[in-house]
Amino acid sequence: MARIGVKKHLIAGFKRGLGLHTPGKSLLIQPDDIFLVSFPKSGNTWTRFLLANLRFPDEPATWANIDRLIPDPTGTTKREFDRMPRPRIIKSHECFDPRYPRVINIVRDPRDVVVSQYHYHRKIKKIADDSPIETFVKRFLAGETCPHGSWGQNVVTWLATSEGSPCYLMLRYEDMIADTPRELRKVVSFLGFNTTEKQIAQAVERSSAERMRKMEKEQPDKHGLMKGSRKDLNFVRAAGSGGWRKDLPMPMVEKIEAAWGPIMRHLGYELVTQVPSEARDYEALGIFTGTPH
Amino acid sequence: MLGQIKYAVKYVLGLDRAGNSYTVYPDDTFLVSYPKSGNTWVRFLLANLIYPNESVGFSNINSLLPAPGVLSKRFLKSLPRPRIMKSHEPFDVRFRKVIYLVRDPRDVAVSEYHFDQKKRYIEPDVTLEQFVKRFIAGETSSYGSWWEHAASWIAARHGNPAFLLVRYEDLLADAVGETAKIAEFLGIAASRERLQAAVERSSADRMRKLEKQQADEWTGTKNTRQEIPFVRAAKSGGWKESLPAHCVEEIEIAWAPLMNFLGYQLQTQELDSKTIPAWVRTGQPL
């Protein structure tokens, strides 16, 4: 056992010598880097495809090349990072990080996020097929379903620190679903790209849910997000908003709104239950007061 | 290439600097603050409290209350658990139990200016006015701006039983009382005598003396301008004398809501009422 550990460790060291390891948190950030940040299951992969297709119109994004086009510090090697054309657009699920020079932050209604993550965890066999959603919601609220904090923590660290900053663009997944070209125009002007309307339309087309589903069928093992996962469940699922209304039991909706109602309201997500009066008052904490900082 | 091989060898031996990629255990406690907010003082307080038989100084503070980023992974692994470590990181989801030390940003600005002079991080002819502009923009520190730092922690954790908010100013006013709160948070049953001893052994005078003797034995002071002390005024409100009025105003305009929440009284009169939360105007207590 110990021997295997040593061997693994030596291989890891060897990989580091060659730059073949994934840099993770020790990624060397360049001043012109752009980060695509979101809590998991908030449309990050779709936006990754959209941005890849915008940035590299000559190389349509696929599951096989996406880690190279829009790299992921935990999925792309250091060597590939070093060889990328600048400015790089980098994917991340991290909470607020002051080192990120420019940030596009995708935010999605947590009631939909929890349903999406529940199905994804069934797909990658992290939870049993018949595992009740109630148990999952409890863990989701406690931030135990992924290493990036709870939805509330992840989102609030970005909003509280960065709202109003010219280096920060927040997009709601729901708005992207409703009018993708309009939201992409915001991205283009934020990044200062010279992108034509035609190129935007092409990026939307190349990143459509249908096309992504088709590629998922053709390349089911080409990406770490799906490798070894159940093929009877899809990675690209509903690709819509508001599914929680039929998929999420009302007591669960109530729990989520009780925990994060003030943040949801700040983001314009309509609440359907009464938020308890002891819910955290962010304005009293000096946050969400509308001052640019 | 040679650098990469060196790194690979160090990695295999566990001797590479932990940086950001060390393993955090669920029972770790972190003493977190923005730089120049009293972190070193509280490190001394805690080290003296926890190790009453050690002679705590700059030469051993990094092994008693470690700064994980500059130490090796092997050393961090060898520490007895539960570990207490210091950090300047903005919100880090891996830190479960946190003592968050916060200080009036007007004093932080002045303190950081002197520290950056001492460390030669800035040119000697950079003025305080020039510095404050960059300070507000978060350009003087790799940990973000004071606002980003405090807002990220407070927004994510305030009210959580595993999060203790401590104001530097309160520590100065009542070091024994505040240290008692920290001790309770850490589950250390400390008598008043033990608390008092820790406070005395960590006094500014004593730390100044230790700094003179051990300046070359600590990363914070090694190879820095020795005519500028690390332990400087060790007080609060110094900004009133040393910070030009327009700098004060700039800081307050930028960060009024959070300063209000933390009880740092604003000097600027005509701040837009919208920037001040309603509860401050109605006088509701903190």
Interface residues (C-beta under 8 A of the other chain):
Chain A: H9 L10 A12 G13 F14 R16 G17 L18 G19 G24 K25 S26 C95 F96 D97 P98 R99 G143 P147 H148 G149 G152 Q153 N154 V156 T157 L159 A160 T161 S162 R280 D281 Y282 E283 A284 L285 G286 I287 T289 G290 T291 H293
Chain B: Q4 I5 Y7 A8 V9 Y11 V12 G19 N20 S21 P90 F91 D92 V93 R94 G138 S142 Y143 G144 S145 W147 E148 H149 A151 S152 I154 A155 A156 R157 H158 G159 A254 W255 A256 P257 L258 M259 N260 F261 L262 K274 T275 I276 P277 A278 W279 Q284
